[in-house]
Amino acid sequence: MIILYILIGILAGVFGGFLGLGGGVIIIPALIYFFKFSQHQAQGTAIATLLPPIGLLAAFKYYKSGNVNIPIAIFIALGFFIGGYIGASLANKIPEEKLRFCFALLLLALSLHLLFKK
């Protein structure tokens, strides 16, 4: 299971470095759909992966409410760290227009999924 959490972090890191997104678009849905986290737990854990110092106070607030899984947040952060480097390396090799297209296509796919999923 730890490997899966690290893979989520790597995927989020790759998309973070490649398209400038990660936590809200990758980690939160993955924790909800694949690991059955509640929305609050997914958001709290995703924010905790960005520590420090990004989101420190928000993560602390979620933590005080019992909505942060610290061990999982650490594993995802490790993967995110590695994946961010990989994604940034890929993005720097792709022309701006293609990178913009990839970003828009991902957002469109996620938007359509959210709009039409029952």
Contacts in CASP RR format, 6 or more apart in sequence:
PFRMAT RR
TARGET T0000
AUTHOR 0000-0000-0000
METHOD contacts of the structure
MODEL  1
MIILYILIGILAGVFGGFLGLGGGVIIIPALIYFFKFSQHQAQGTAIATL
LPPIGLLAAFKYYKSGNVNIPIAIFIALGFFIGGYIGASLANKIPEEKLR
FCFALLLLALSLHLLFKK
2 75 0 8 1.000
4 34 0 8 1.000
4 35 0 8 1.000
5 72 0 8 1.000
5 75 0 8 1.000
5 76 0 8 1.000
6 75 0 8 1.000
6 76 0 8 1.000
6 78 0 8 1.000
6 79 0 8 1.000
7 79 0 8 1.000
8 26 0 8 1.000
8 27 0 8 1.000
8 30 0 8 1.000
8 31 0 8 1.000
8 34 0 8 1.000
8 76 0 8 1.000
8 79 0 8 1.000
9 26 0 8 1.000
9 27 0 8 1.000
9 49 0 8 1.000
9 75 0 8 1.000
9 76 0 8 1.000
9 77 0 8 1.000
9 78 0 8 1.000
9 79 0 8 1.000
9 80 0 8 1.000
9 83 0 8 1.000
10 79 0 8 1.000
10 80 0 8 1.000
10 82 0 8 1.000
10 83 0 8 1.000
10 86 0 8 1.000
11 26 0 8 1.000
11 30 0 8 1.000
11 83 0 8 1.000
12 22 0 8 1.000
12 23 0 8 1.000
12 26 0 8 1.000
12 27 0 8 1.000
12 30 0 8 1.000
12 49 0 8 1.000
12 76 0 8 1.000
12 79 0 8 1.000
12 80 0 8 1.000
12 83 0 8 1.000
13 22 0 8 1.000
13 26 0 8 1.000
13 79 0 8 1.000
13 80 0 8 1.000
13 81 0 8 1.000
13 82 0 8 1.000
13 83 0 8 1.000
13 84 0 8 1.000
13 86 0 8 1.000
13 87 0 8 1.000
14 83 0 8 1.000
14 84 0 8 1.000
14 86 0 8 1.000
14 87 0 8 1.000
14 90 0 8 1.000
15 21 0 8 1.000
15 22 0 8 1.000
15 25 0 8 1.000
15 26 0 8 1.000
15 87 0 8 1.000
15 106 0 8 1.000
16 22 0 8 1.000
16 26 0 8 1.000
16 83 0 8 1.000
16 84 0 8 1.000
16 87 0 8 1.000
16 88 0 8 1.000
17 83 0 8 1.000
17 84 0 8 1.000
17 85 0 8 1.000
17 86 0 8 1.000
17 87 0 8 1.000
17 88 0 8 1.000
17 91 0 8 1.000
18 84 0 8 1.000
18 87 0 8 1.000
18 88 0 8 1.000
18 90 0 8 1.000
18 91 0 8 1.000
18 99 0 8 1.000
18 102 0 8 1.000
19 91 0 8 1.000
19 99 0 8 1.000
19 102 0 8 1.000
19 103 0 8 1.000
19 106 0 8 1.000
20 103 0 8 1.000
21 103 0 8 1.000
21 106 0 8 1.000
22 80 0 8 1.000
23 46 0 8 1.000
23 49 0 8 1.000
23 50 0 8 1.000
24 43 0 8 1.000
24 46 0 8 1.000
25 106 0 8 1.000
25 107 0 8 1.000
25 110 0 8 1.000
27 42 0 8 1.000
27 45 0 8 1.000
27 46 0 8 1.000
27 49 0 8 1.000
27 76 0 8 1.000
27 80 0 8 1.000
28 39 0 8 1.000
28 42 0 8 1.000
28 43 0 8 1.000
28 46 0 8 1.000
29 42 0 8 1.000
29 110 0 8 1.000
31 37 0 8 1.000
31 41 0 8 1.000
31 42 0 8 1.000
31 45 0 8 1.000
31 46 0 8 1.000
32 38 0 8 1.000
32 39 0 8 1.000
32 42 0 8 1.000
37 45 0 8 1.000
37 69 0 8 1.000
38 67 0 8 1.000
40 62 0 8 1.000
40 65 0 8 1.000
40 67 0 8 1.000
41 67 0 8 1.000
41 68 0 8 1.000
41 69 0 8 1.000
43 62 0 8 1.000
43 67 0 8 1.000
44 58 0 8 1.000
44 59 0 8 1.000
44 62 0 8 1.000
44 63 0 8 1.000
44 67 0 8 1.000
44 68 0 8 1.000
44 73 0 8 1.000
45 67 0 8 1.000
45 68 0 8 1.000
45 69 0 8 1.000
45 72 0 8 1.000
45 73 0 8 1.000
45 76 0 8 1.000
46 73 0 8 1.000
46 76 0 8 1.000
47 55 0 8 1.000
47 58 0 8 1.000
47 59 0 8 1.000
47 62 0 8 1.000
47 68 0 8 1.000
48 59 0 8 1.000
48 62 0 8 1.000
48 63 0 8 1.000
48 68 0 8 1.000
48 69 0 8 1.000
48 70 0 8 1.000
48 73 0 8 1.000
48 77 0 8 1.000
49 73 0 8 1.000
49 76 0 8 1.000
49 77 0 8 1.000
49 80 0 8 1.000
50 59 0 8 1.000
50 77 0 8 1.000
51 59 0 8 1.000
51 73 0 8 1.000
51 77 0 8 1.000
59 68 0 8 1.000
62 68 0 8 1.000
63 70 0 8 1.000
91 99 0 8 1.000
94 102 0 8 1.000
END
